[in-house]
Amino acid sequence: MKKAVLFAFLLSLSLAGAAAPSGEVTRQYANEVTRKLTEQLALDEGRYLQMRRLVYEHLVQAAEIDTQYADDKAVHDQKQQALQAEFAAQLKTVLTEAQYTRYTNLAINLLADSSTHKQP
């Protein structure tokens, strides 16, 4: 579970640049992210469509939280964490066990890459 929440958190960080207002820009970014995940996870068409919907909804909700709680970091972080946990739970219903394992492994690799590129 920790890995799933961690990856969802990392995904939101990588998507933070896309936390633009909902609409066509967000939809296009959701499509781009989903295409990348499709390559990494070998999603079939049905799972691709479900993943695209989940990613888009996640982006919209994250942007709403960013806007609504911009002045309250503690509440903002709490809401984002809850959103990440919900996203991880939804992914478990969409992905096969093997795909979900690959997804969490991607998170570990993203975390390792981001920690090695941080400046002291």
N, C-alpha and C positions, 0 to 999 in steps of 0.2 A: 504494500500500500504506500509506503514511504517513497518508493521509486516512482510510482505512478503520480503521486502528488508533486514530487520533485520534477518529473518531466513536464507535467502540465504547467508548473510554474516556469520552467525554462522555455516552454513553448510560448507562454504569454510574454515573456521577456523578448523573445525573438520576434513576436508579433506586435510588440509595443509600438513599433514604427507604423504599424497598420491600424492602430487604434484611432484611425481617422473617423470622422462622422460616418454613421451608417449610410449606406447608399452604394452607388456604383463602384466607387474606389474600394470600399471595404469588400464588396462582392468579388471584385477582380482579385484582390489580395487573397481572399479565402480560396478562390479557384487556384491561384498560384501555389499556395501552401498545400492544398489538397493534392495537386498534381505531384508535388515533390514527395509527399507522404505516400502517394500511390506507387511511385517508383521504389521507394525504400521498403514498403510493406507488402508490395505485390497485391494491391487491392483489386477485387473484381468490380464490375460496373455497379452492382448493387451497393457494395460497401463504399465505393467511391462517392456515390450520391449521398449516402448517409453521412459520411465523413465531411463532405463539403458543407452540408447543412449544419452539422455540429460545429465546424470551424467558424462558419459565418456567424452563427448565433453566439458563439464564444467571443468573437471579436466585437460584436455589437454590445454584448453585456459588459465586457471589459471596458469599452469606451464609455459606457454609461456610468460605470463605477468611477472611472477616472474623472469624469466631469462632476458627478454628484458629490463625491467625497474628496475633491481636490484640496480642500482646506483642513481636512481631518485625516492625517496620515494613519493613525491607529485604526480607525474605522475602515479607511480605504484598504489597508493591508488585510484586515480581517475579511472584508467582503471579497477581495481578490482571491484570498486563500480558499474561501468557501466555494467560489466559482471554479477554481482549479480542481478541487476535490470532486465537484459535481461533473466537470468535464471528464475527469479520469474515470468516474463511474459510468458515464455514458459511453466512453470508448470501449469499456469492457463488454458492453452489450452489442457493439457494432463489430469489433474485431474478433478474429479467431484467437485462440490462446497463443498460437505461434506468432501471429501478427502483433498481439499485445506485448509479447516478450520482446520482439524486435523493437517495438516502439519504446519500451522502457530502456532497452540497451542504447537506443539513440540518445535518450536523455542522459545516460551516464556518460556517453561520449561527448555530448554537448557541454556537460558540466566540466569534464576534464579539459576540454578545449578552452572553455571560457576561463577556467582558473589558471591555465598556463599562459594565457594572454593578458592577464591583469598586471598592471604595473604596481610595484611595491609602494 
